[in-house]
Amino acid sequence: MIGARLIELVRSLWRELAKFGVIGVVNIIIDMGLYNLLIAGPMPTKVTAAKIISGSVATLFAWVGNRYWTFRHRRNRPVHHEVVLFFGVNGVALAVSVLWVAFAHYVLGLDGKFWLNFNAMFGIGLGTIIRFWAYKQLVFRNEPLTEETAGQALAEPLQREDARQSDRPA
């Protein structure tokens, strides 16, 4: 009954989280790979700009992956509305990541390949927490339930249980 709904909710969350994680791993490879190419090549003294570029390219991949795989089962808003929300959320997450990289590099003086990569990954981690919450709550959320629909959703498992019991021989 209610336990079955709870189990289904946990399974649904787990599936979304797992898919979000796969997209995230590929995104990290894109983001960190491009970041390292830029700081090792044409932008060795422009770590903040390199992070903005690499994060922006990774965000384009994330849009496609999350829209058409992770959250494809959710009733979505019109695409143009969703795109604005998606890139807005990613802009905030990218800003958090870039601010951390800039703070660690320019204020804390953490320099060198290890620290640049460590702080870029740490910034990505901070942004990922923001992104997952915001994608579920703002960007790819289900259409709001009305009171009637919510009541039906809660009553449905009870109705199925009643139907099973009435099918049993007395």
N, C-alpha and C positions, 0 to 999 in steps of 0.2 A: 504494500500500500504506500504509505508515506516513505518507508524505507526504500522501496523500489525507485521512487522518484529521486530520492537523495543519491542512490547509487548511480542512476542515469545522469544526474547533474555532475557527479564526480567524474564519471567516464567522459562526458562531454568536455568538461574543463581539461581533463588529462589529454584528450585528443587535440584540443586547440593548443594547449601548452606544448605538446610534443611537436606539432607542426610549426608553431611559432619558433620553437628551438631549432628546428632544421633550417628554416629560413634565416634565423639569426646566425647560425654557424656559417652558412654560405655568405651571409652579409659581412661577418667578421673577416672572412678570407678576402672578400672584395675590398672592404674598408682598409684593413691592415696591409694588404698587399699593395694597394695603390698608395697608401700613406708612406710605406717604406720606399717604394719606387720614387716618389716625389722628394722625400727628404734625402735620399741617397743620390738623386740626380739633379734635376733642375731647381729644387727649392730647399737646399740644405739649411738655410738660415730662416726659412719661413714656415716654421712648424705649425703655426695656427692656420695659415692659408692652406697648407697641405692637408690639414685635418678637415677643413671645410670642404675642400674639393673631394677628398676620398669619402667623406660622410655623405655628401650629396649624391655621388654616383651609387653608393650602396643603398641610399634611400629609394632611388628609382627601381632597383631590383626588389627591394622590400615591398614596394607598392604592388607590383605584379604578383609576387609570391603570396602575400597576405590576402590580397583581394580575390585572387583566383584559386587559392588552395586552402590556406589556414581558415579563413572566415567565409568561404564561399557558400556555406549552408545558411548563413544568416540573411534575413531580409534586409537588403541594403537600401540606402537612400539613393536618389539619382546620382549617377557617377560624378557629375561635376561638383556636387555638394560634398560627396565623400572624398574626392581628391583634395579639395580645399582643407577639409578637416585633417586628412592624412598628412599632408605636407605641413600644415600648421603644427600638429603634434610632433612630427619629425623635426621641424624647425626648432621647437623648444628642446627636444631631446638632444639635437645636434649642438645647440647653444650650450647646454649643460656640459656636454662632452668637450667642446672646444674651450669653454671657460676653465674646466679642470686642467686640460693640457697646458693652456697658457699660464695658469696659476702655478702649476708644478714646475714648468720650465722657467718662467721669468721671475717668479717670486721666490719659490723654494730653491731654484738653481739646480734642479734635477736634470742633468744633461747627459748626453751619451745615448747610444743606441738602446741599451737595456731600459733606461728610465723613460725615454721617449715612447718606447713600445709599451712598457708597463702602464704608464699614465694614459696612453691612448686606449688601452684595453679597459682600464678602470673607468675612464670616462664613458666608454661604450656600455659598460655594465650599469652605470648610473642612468644613462639614457634608456637602456632596455627596460628597466623597471618602470620608468615613466611611460614608455611606449606600450607595453603589454596592458597596463591598466587603462590607458587612454584609448587604445584600439577597441577594447571590449566595452568601455563605457560610452565612448563618443563616436568613434569612426564606424565600426562594424557592428554596432549594437542591433539587437532585435527591435522590431517595432514595439512601441509601448503597449503593454497589456491593459485592457480595460478591466474594470472590476468584474464584469460578467465573464470575460475570458479567463481571468485569473481564477475565479471560482470554479469554472468548468475544468480548468487544468488540475485543480486540487481534488475535485470530485471524481474525475475520470478513473483513477486507480480504485477508488471505492466502488464505483459502478462495475468495473471489470470483476472485482472480487465477488460482488453480489451475483453477477451473471454466472460465474464459475460455480458458486454454491447452489444456485437454482438448477444447474444442469446435472448435479450429482443425484443419483437415485436415493430415495429416502430410506 
